[in-house]
Amino acid sequence: MKIYTKTGDKGETALYGGTRVSKASARVESYGNIDELNSFIGVAKSEITDEKVIHQLKKIQFDLFTVGSESATPTDKLTLANGKSRLTLMISEKEIEEMENWIDEWEKHLEPLQYFILPGGGKPATLLHVCRTVCRRAERSLVFLNESEEVRPELIKYLNRLSDYLFVLARYVSKLNGDTEEFWNPNNR
């Protein structure tokens, strides 16, 4: 099977379920941002040596494929004629709670925040900050899609929590590597 199909040569693509839409549609934008986030997490993961962190990031990458597949499926196409879901996996509160537990675990190792953190703190931490900002864009694009087409709230909630996780993880990795965080303190210019 060839990798190129030529079916998108005129600026359209097929969603899961067969509906064809413009590649500039809000739905395609949303799952494209999720795909980009997943790739950036892969880049960040390549710079991290802590096995527990790597394990969590692999799980998140897997979950992002699940988020992406659902965001590529119009809500009216999620259920088949027999009443079963078209998708074998969907994000649930379980994945969101798992991430909240990870956030709580990493925060135990960190000093409380007094100022905003400047993105930095060593290469791995900086890459995680990039992931965080791409995650926020992916979240915004799902919220935008939800204004015109229904999106399950768990998807938006998952991305919201993931950006929090990436922020805390960036701080933790910076500390783990002995890198210094820089703060935005308006009193010390």
C-alpha positions in Angstrom: 0.0 0.0 0.0 1.3 3.4 -0.9 1.5 6.1 1.7 0.1 8.8 -0.6 -3.5 8.6 -1.7 -3.9 11.8 -3.7 -7.3 12.2 -2.1 -6.3 15.4 -0.3 -4.7 17.1 -3.3 -7.6 19.6 -3.5 -7.5 20.7 0.2 -9.9 18.2 1.6 -9.5 15.2 3.9 -11.8 12.5 5.3 -12.8 12.4 8.9 -13.2 9.1 10.7 -16.6 7.9 9.5 -16.0 9.1 5.9 -17.2 12.7 5.9 -15.0 14.9 3.8 -14.1 18.4 5.0 -11.7 21.2 4.2 -8.2 20.8 5.7 -8.8 24.3 7.1 -11.8 23.2 9.2 -11.9 23.7 12.9 -12.0 19.9 13.4 -8.9 19.3 11.3 -7.1 22.2 13.0 -7.9 20.6 16.4 -6.6 17.2 15.7 -3.6 18.6 13.9 -2.7 20.6 17.0 -3.0 17.4 19.1 -0.8 15.6 16.6 1.8 18.4 16.8 1.7 18.3 20.6 2.3 14.6 20.5 5.4 15.1 18.4 6.7 17.8 20.7 6.3 15.5 23.6 8.4 12.9 21.7 11.1 15.5 21.3 11.0 16.4 25.0 11.0 12.8 25.9 14.2 12.2 23.9 16.0 14.7 26.3 14.8 13.1 29.5 16.5 10.3 31.4 14.2 9.6 34.3 12.4 6.4 33.6 9.3 7.3 35.6 8.9 10.5 33.6 9.5 8.7 30.3 6.9 6.1 31.3 4.3 8.9 32.0 5.1 10.7 28.8 4.7 7.5 26.7 1.3 7.0 28.4 0.3 10.6 27.5 1.4 10.1 23.9 -0.8 7.0 23.7 -3.7 9.0 25.3 -3.1 11.8 22.8 -3.7 9.4 19.9 -7.0 8.6 21.6 -7.9 12.3 22.0 -6.9 12.8 18.4 -9.0 10.0 17.0 -12.0 11.2 18.8 -11.5 14.8 17.8 -11.3 13.5 14.2 -14.7 11.9 14.6 -17.8 14.0 14.3 -20.0 13.4 17.4 -22.9 12.1 15.2 -20.5 9.5 13.8 -19.3 8.2 17.2 -22.1 5.7 17.6 -22.7 2.9 15.1 -26.1 1.7 14.0 -25.9 -1.1 16.6 -25.4 1.4 19.4 -21.8 0.7 20.0 -19.0 3.3 19.9 -17.1 3.5 16.6 -14.0 4.1 18.7 -12.5 1.3 20.8 -10.9 3.8 23.2 -12.1 7.1 24.6 -10.6 9.5 27.2 -12.5 9.3 30.5 -12.2 10.7 34.0 -9.8 7.8 34.8 -7.1 9.3 32.6 -7.7 12.8 34.0 -7.5 11.6 37.6 -4.3 9.7 36.7 -2.8 12.9 35.5 -3.9 14.8 38.6 -2.2 12.2 40.7 1.0 12.6 38.7 0.8 16.4 39.2 0.4 16.0 43.0 3.3 13.6 43.1 5.7 15.9 41.3 4.5 19.0 43.2 5.7 17.4 46.5 9.2 17.8 45.3 8.9 21.5 44.4 9.0 24.8 46.2 5.7 26.7 46.2 5.4 29.3 43.4 5.9 32.9 44.4 6.3 34.3 40.8 5.6 33.3 37.3 8.2 31.0 35.8 10.0 32.0 32.6 10.1 29.2 30.1 13.6 27.7 30.6 15.4 25.8 33.3 17.6 23.6 31.0 16.9 22.0 27.7 14.5 19.2 28.8 12.4 21.6 30.9 12.4 24.2 28.2 11.0 21.6 25.7 8.3 20.7 28.2 7.4 24.4 28.4 7.0 24.3 24.6 4.8 21.3 25.0 2.7 23.1 27.5 2.1 26.1 25.1 1.3 23.8 22.2 -1.1 21.9 24.6 -2.8 25.2 25.4 -3.2 25.9 21.7 -4.7 22.4 21.1 -7.1 23.0 24.0 -8.1 26.4 22.5 -8.8 24.8 19.2 -11.0 22.1 20.8 -12.9 24.8 22.6 -13.3 26.7 19.3 -14.5 23.5 17.6 -17.0 23.0 20.5 -18.6 26.4 19.7 -19.9 25.0 16.3 -19.8 21.2 16.8 -20.2 19.2 20.0 -17.0 18.0 21.6 -17.1 15.7 24.7 -16.1 17.7 27.7 -13.6 15.1 28.8 -11.4 15.9 25.8 -11.1 19.6 26.8 -10.7 18.7 30.4 -7.9 16.3 29.6 -5.9 18.9 27.6 -6.4 21.5 30.3 -5.1 19.1 32.9 -2.2 18.0 30.6 -1.0 21.6 30.3 -0.9 21.8 34.1 1.0 18.5 34.2 3.5 19.7 31.6 4.1 22.9 33.7 4.8 21.0 36.9 6.8 18.4 35.1 9.0 21.1 33.5 9.7 22.5 37.0 10.4 19.0 38.4 12.8 18.1 35.5 14.6 21.4 36.0 15.1 20.6 39.6 16.0 17.0 38.9 18.7 18.1 36.5 20.1 20.8 38.8 19.1 23.6 36.4 18.0 26.9 37.8 14.5 28.2 37.2 14.1 31.8 36.2 11.3 33.9 37.6 9.3 36.8 36.2 9.5 39.1 39.2 8.3 42.6 38.2 10.1 44.0 41.3 13.6 42.8 40.1 14.2 43.8 36.5 
